[in-house]
Amino acid sequence: MELVHEIISSLGAFAPYACIALFLLASLLVVWRLEVLSGQGVEGTVLGTIFMPFCSGMGNIVFAVVLARNKGDGDDVLVNCLFNNVTNLTLLIGLPVLIWSMASIPRRKSQAAMREHKVGRLSLALNLVAALFFSLFVWLLAADGELSRMDGFVLIALFVFWQCFHIYDVKKTNLLKKTSYPKTLVIDVALLLVGAFAVFISTDWLVQWFQTLESDAIPPRMLGWASGVLMVLPNALLAFYYGAKNRMDVVYTSQSGDAHICIPLCIGLFAAFRAIPTGAFLQQSLLILMGLSAAHLLFVAVLGRLPRLFGAVFIVAFGYFLWVGMGRGL
């Protein structure tokens, strides 16, 4: 790893740009393989609930681990995760809905298509319920002013249980439909691991570089916000790519599913290494997240879609979150 750092640092002033390019190229590799899986018959709900969250959230996971290894500030992890989750549930769902709309029923009105639509709707509703409860758990654990190491292990265990449920659900569906994963899945996983390694290298170098940066324009205390913007780019790429392909089901499930990676997994990972002091910003942000999850759940349960008007409302909510965060003095 030290050798890799030396090679990157030898690029001089171009090193940060090279790392950002490496990070984005790894994200493009992820989108390419996900599209291949989709073309081979992997359902949109499976892509959105299992594959995409880990792929698009890999940067956030690596960021939390890298900061924990380098004795970083837990506050940066909180800001990174909160920025990611709020952006997913507001901007990255609201903008595609405004541009391409979101059909409430499938165009093909066959019984099979309608049944698949209803199953996907239930899966999305369950994802949103999980996002609501995960935010509530963190809010309750942080009420005493600290996320302790034991709190971190509780959050990790909660995430593992949730993923076990997802795996069981997918296995059950495959048995009932007598379907299986494509034969190239091993190759796809290998390529995704290559992308994950590239994400780790680039994120590790960028975090250490940013921590040593001396600039009034971008002070080190902005690490959480700057990393949040970078980490959300893969999510944006997925959202606009599948929105343009008229796959709003994948957009919705991937963005709501990705929220489970940051909360509870990323916060839990860092807290398991070192306790994180919490404050009013975390509590306010979690209340915003719970409100967003509840609103999305209401629209999915009642209408089966998000109206364009409320897509615009969610974009305004994203602006309010930024105003709250910047008003905090970061």
N, C-alpha and C positions, 0 to 999 in steps of 0.2 A: 504493500500500500504506500509506503514511503517513496518507493521508486516511482510509482504512478504520480504522486504529488510533485515530485521533482520534475518529471517530464512536463506536467501541466504548467508548473511555475516557470519553467524555462521559456515559455511562450511570452513572458513579460506582460506588457499591457493588454495583450490579446487573450490572456488566460481566462479571465471571467467570461468573455464572449464565447470562447471555445467551450467552456463548461455549460453555459446556457444552451449553446447549439447542440451539445451532446445530450443534454437533458431532453430537449425537444425532439431530437432524432429518435431517442429511445421511446418517447411517447408516440411518435409516428409508427414505429415498429409495432407497438401495442395495438394501435388502431387497425393496422394492416392485418394482423393475425386474428383480431376479433371479427373483422369483416369476413375473413376466410371461414371462421367457425360459423358465423351467421349463414354464409352461403352453403355450408354443409348440413344445414338443418337444425342447428342448435337454436332453441326457442329464444325469443326476445326477453322473456322473463328470466330465463336461466342466465343469459348474458348479463342482464341488468342487475341481478341479485347476487351472483357468485363471481363471475369472471371480471366484469368491468370495475366493481368497487375496489378489488385488490389491485388491478392494473392502474387505474387512474389515481388511486390513493397511495400507491407505492412511494411517491415522493414524500408524502406526509409521514408515513411510517419511518422511512429512512431519516427524515429530518428530526423526528423525536429521538431515535436511537443515537444519531450523531451528536445531538446536543447533550444527551445523557452521558455519552462517552467522553465528551470534551468539557464536562462540568459547565454546561450552558445554563441559561436562565430559564426556569420553568415557565415564566410569564411569556416568553417568546413562543413556546409550544402552545400555550393556551390561545394566544392571539392567532397563531397560524391555523389551529384547528377551528376556532370560531369563525374566522374569516372564510375558511374553506366551506364550512357547513352552511353559513348564511348565504354565501354566494351561490352555492348549489341550489338551495331551495328558493332563491329569489331571482337573481339575474339569469342564471343558466337554465332555468325552466321558463321564466317569464318572457325572455327575449325570443326563444324559438316559438313559443306559443303566439306571440305578437306577429312574428314573421310568417309562420306557416300554419297557424291555427292548430287545433287538436280535435280530431274527429271523435265523436262520442260513441259511434258504432262502427264496426268494420264495413268496408264497402261491399264485400261479398256477404250476403245475408243468409248463407247456408247455416244449417244447425251446427256443423263442426266449427265454422268461423265464429258464430255467436258464443258457443261454449268456450272456445279458446279465449275470446275477449273477456268473458265473465271471470274465467280463472285468472287471467292477467290482472283484471281489476281487483280481485280479492288479494292477489299477491302484492300489488302495489299498496293497497290499504293496510296490509299487515306490515309492510316496510315502514309506512308512515307512523303506524302505532308504535313500532320499535324505536323509531327516531324520537318520538315524543317521550317514551318512557326512559330511553337512555339519557336524554337531556335532563329529565326529572331526577334520575338517579344521581347524576353528577351534581345537580343543583342541591340535592339533599346532603350529599357527602361533603360538599364545599361550604355548607352553612356554618360550620365551626371555624371558618377562616383558613382551612388547610386541607389539601388532599394528601393524606399520609401514604406511606409505602403500602400499608394494608389496604387502603382505599384503592391504590393502583392495582393490586392483585385481584381485588373484587371486580374492578372494571374489566380487566383482562378475562377473568373467568366468565363474566357476563357475555362478553363478545364471543368467546369460544362456544358457549352453550348456544348462542344464536346461530353461529355458523353450523353447528351440528344439526340443528333443526332444519336449516336450509338444505344441507346435504341429504338428510333423510327425506325431505319433501321431493327433491329432484330424483332420488333413487326410486321412490314410490311411483312418481309420474312415469319414469322410464319403464318400470315393470308393467304398469297398467297399459301403457301405449306400445309396449314391446319395442322400444327404441333404445339406442345406445349411443355413446359418444363416437365421433368420427375416429378412424384409425390413425389419423395424423395428429391426434391430441398430444401425444408424447413430444412430437416435433414442435407443436405450438407452445407447449409448456416450456420446452428448452429455449425457444426463442424469447419467450416472455421473461425467463430467468436472465438471459443475456441483457435484455432491456432493463431489468431490475438492477443488475450489476452496474450498468452504465449510469443509472439514476443514482445509485449509491456513491459512485466515484465522483460524479459531478456535484451532488449535494454536499458531500463531505468537504470537498475542496472549497466550494462557495461559502459554506458556513464558516470555516476557519478564516477564509479571506475577509469575509464581512466583519468578523469579530475583531480583526486587526486594522480595519479601515478607519482612518482619521479624516472625517469630512463633516463640515457643518451642514451640507446639503442632504447627506444620507448618513446620519449618525448610527452607531451600532445598536442603539436602543430601538431602531426601526426594523431590526432583523425579523421579528414576527410578521410585520406587515409586508415587507419586501418578499419574504419567503412565501407568504400566503398568495401573493400575486403570481409568483412563479409556479407554485404547486397547483394553482387552479387552472393553468393553461391546458393541461391534458384533459381536464373535465370539460372545458369550453370547446376543445377540439372535438370530443365525443358528442357533445350536445348539438353543435352546429352541423357536424357531419351527418348524424342520424336524423336530425331535424330536416335537413335538405333532402334526405332519402325517404321522407314521409314515414319515419319510424319513431313517432312520438312516444310509443309505448316504451321503447328502449331508452329514449331521452329521460322520461319520467322515472323509470325504475333505476337507471344508472345513477342519476343525481341524488335520488332519495337513498339508494343503497350505499353510495359513497359516503353519506353522512355517518354511517355506522362505523366506518374506518377511523375517522377522527375522534368521534365520541361513541364508544368509550375507549377504543383500542389505543390510539396514539397518546392520549392523555394518560391512560393507564400504564402504558409502557414507560413513560418518563417518570411518573409518580412511583413506580416500582423500584426505580433506581434512587430517586431522591424526592422528598416531600415538596409539594408545590404550594406556596402561600397563595391564597385566593382573596379576591376583593369584590367591590361593587360592580366592576366592569364585567367580570365573569357571570355574576348573578343576573345582571341586566341582559347580557347576551343570551344566556340560557333561557330566560323568559321569552326573548324574541324568537329563539329557535322553537320553543314549545308552542308559541302562538302560530308560527309558520306551519309547523307540522300538523297542528289541529285544523288550521284553515285548509291545507291541502287535503287532509283526510275528509273533511266535510264535503269538499267539491267532488272528490273521487267517489265517496259513498252515495251522494245524492244525485250528482249529474253525470258521473263517470268521466269527467273531463275538467279542464281548467278554462273558464271563459277568458277571452282576450282582455276584457276590461280588468280582470283581477290579475292577469299577467303584468299589466302596467302597474297595478297597485303593489305587487311584489317587488318590482323594480324600484319603486319609491321607498319601500321598506329597506331595500339594500342601501339606498342613499342615507336613510335614517341611521342604520347601523354604522356606516362610515362616520357620520356626524358624531354619534355617541363615542366612537373609538378615538377619533381625532380630538374631540373635546376632552378626552382623558389626559391629553398632554403627551401622547406618544409621538 
